[in-house]
Amino acid sequence: MLELRNITKRFGAVLANDKVSIVVKPGTIHAIVGENGAGKSTAMRIAYGFYKADEGEILVDGHVHNIETPHDAIALGIGMVHQHFMLVDTMTVAENIVLGAEPGSAVALDLAKASVEIRRLSEEFKLAVNPGAVIEHLSVGQQQRVELMKALYRHARLLILDEPTAVLTPQEVEEFFTILRRMREQGKTVVIITHKLAEVLAISDEVTVMRDGRVVGRLQTSETNAAELARLMVGREVLLRVEKTPAKTGSAELIVRNLSVTTRGGAKPVKDVSFEVRKGEILGIAGVEGNGQTELIEALAGLISPSQLSGEIRIEDRDITKEGARLRRELGIAHIPEDRHRRGLLLEFDLAENSILGVHYRPPIVAYAGTFLDNGAIRRRTKEIIEGFDVRPANPDLPARVLSGGNQQKLIIGREFKVDPKLLLVSQPTRGVDIGAIEFIHRKLVGLRDSGCAVLLVSAELEEVTSLSDRLLIIHEGRIVGEVDPKVATIEEIGLLMTRGH
């Protein structure tokens, strides 16, 4: 169905793909795995016409094709769902889905017709997408579903999916896999880029492993295992579980009482939530995305107007409900946001500039009576973050946008750890991050807990939130619907609470 032959792609001095050859057989589910920066997304973006290769050729159905734009790929029946969304925030779901494939005449766009098809696809694939909703009002999870719908709407024969299950519960993943298997039975072809090795083993027929821009393994899925795939991806043995000693907890660092959040439109994404996070523990919150987690973390970080809050937020003995984000940072609250592009980084700023966000007004970053930035201090801080958190490439002058997703995440985590927080609010710490970096980030989070920091963790990855957390709360439709012991509760029990609220 699809073949890449000796694809080479450079971005300036960075060699992203080095003579990459991948064969995807028709009617199969083909997994591509590798660390962030291994070049797997670049290779598939070349197949989709998003990038143009410097060398090599692309074959579809056995014939060489010059795919220069996504329009060329779509015409050949290739669709792609990107890891970072390609959506227009101010437009509706329906408008985004039909963009470039508008139904109706040149002078009369038939959105009603499109909405009928979108609702049909939404029902068929259990995506729960409202065609009239505006993108900027949707959660990250809902936006990813819109991206998936865009490819389905264009009747793709070959569907390239980049981290497609990041927003799904175990039950939803199974339903999604059932759909993929049905597509395979009907002769469609699926390429899935993922870092979840259990999913690779569960769903794929064949797997291509990439490392440092090269293909280092081509395997039949039935003949491999997670340990072998991880070793090929990283080039060393990888610990596939979280290692931590029992938590040594202290007094409550964060106290939340009857907290509710009301949007400007009158909706209540967070309803009467109460809990405490103690020093030296990781308190996890599990839930399907779009059930209030985003608004809860942003309310605690000071990113939602106090006029939209009711209830009480306390750090130790101090009521901070009406206080702003800067004071909260001064009191020791650090925040790793779920969307690293919208909330975590300024993509056009270099790594050094991004490393001082949130402390740019404090000594030693400012000198000379608080008037000028001290470039020497900034460089030292950036170097410590880059070295301590293995950010690659290790060049403080590079713009943040050129880093892979995993390295962008490590830069943010390094910056937030650097403030020596008393309370860390962390959302989706390893979204779109490779297995080597996941192991690294998990170790850092456990280390921070062991130093006495209180950690509030939100993750859509059930395996992650259960293995990291010392206690686990379940959120459903903006309410805390239960607390479970993550060492005892099963994934199925947690999944049922997440989807049904009981």
C-alpha positions, 0 to 999 in steps of 0.5 A: 500500500505504502513504501518509503525508499531511502528517505532522507530529510534534513532540517538545517544541521539536523538529520531527521531521516537517514535513508529510511525505508518502510514497507506498509502492506495493504490491509494491515495495521503497521506500528512505527515506534521510536523515541522522540526525535527518532524521525518516525513522525517526520517520515510519515509527514513526508508520506502525507506531503507535509514535508518534502524529502531531500532524497528517496521516493514514495510508492503508493500501490506499487507506483512512485508518486510525487507527493508534494502536498497533503492534497496530493496524499488525500487524493491518493487516499492517505489521511493523517492525524497529527500529534499536534493539532492542525485546527483553527481555534475560532472555527466550529468542528464542522468548519474544521472538518470540511476545510479543504474539502468543502461540500456544496458549490463555490458560492454556497457552502453546505454545512448542513450536509457536512454536519449530517455526515459528521454526526453519522461518523461520530456515532459510528466511531463513538467519538461524541463530537458536536459539529457546532462546537467552537474548537477553542472551547473544546478540551485537548481530548475533544480536539484530538477526536476532531482531528481523527474525524477530519481523516475519516471524513475524507474516506482515507484508505490509508490512515496514519495515526500519531498517538491516537489513544492518548485521550481514551479510557481502557474501554474506549481503547478497546472500542477504538481497536475494534474499529481499526480491526474492522477497517483492516477486515474491509481492506483498509490500511492503518499506520499507528505511531505510538509509544505505548508498547502494550498497544503495539503488541495488542493491535499491530501486525508488523512493527518498524522501530526507529532510532536516531533517524534510522530504521533499526528493526522490522518485526512481525508483532507476533514474534516480538515483546515489549522488552525487545522493542524498548531495547531497540528504541532506546539502545539499552535496557529500559525499566518498564515499571515505576520504582518507588518506595512507600510515601513518607507523608507530612501535613497537608500542603494543598487544601481544596474545599467545595471548589467550583469553576463557572465558565463565562458561558455559565457552564460548571466544569468543576463542581464542589470538589474537595481534597487535600495533597500532603507533603511527600505524596503524589495524589493522582486524578484519573478521568476521561479528558473533558471532565473538569481536570483541565479547569481544576488544575488551571484554577489551582495554578491561578489561570482562571479569574477568581470571579469564576471560582467559589469555594476555597483553595489553601496552601498550608494555612493561607487562603489563596482563592482570590490570589493571582498566578504570580503570588502562587508561584512565589508561594511555591506552586509550580505547574506543568500544563497539559498543552505544552504549546498553548500553556508551557512554551513560547515556541518562537523564543529560544530555550534560554528565554523559555527557561526563565518564564515565571522567574524572569522578574526575580534575582538572579535573572534580573540584575542592576536594581531589577532593571536588566536581565542578567544574560550570564545567570540566564545561560547558567540556568539554561545549561543546568536545565538542559544537562539535568533533564537531558534536553536535546539538542543541547543548544540554548539558542535554538527556538523551542519549536525545533525540539521534539515533543519529548524534549519540549516536555523535558525543558518545561519539567526542568524549568518547573523543578528548578523553582524548588516547588512545595506543590507541583501541579502536573497534567499529562506529564508524558503525553506524546513522549517516548519510552526512554523519556517517560522512564526519566520523567517518572523517576524525576517525579518520584524523586521530587515526591521523596524530597517532600514536595506535594504532587498533584498529578492528572493523566489520561494514561491509566497505567501511568496515574496508577503506578505513580500515585500514592492515592487516586481520585476519580473525576467524572463530569466535574465531580470527585466520584471516588478514591481508590488505592492504586495498588489494589484497584483494577484498571477495569474498576477505575475505567468504570468510575471514569465513564459512569461516575459510580 
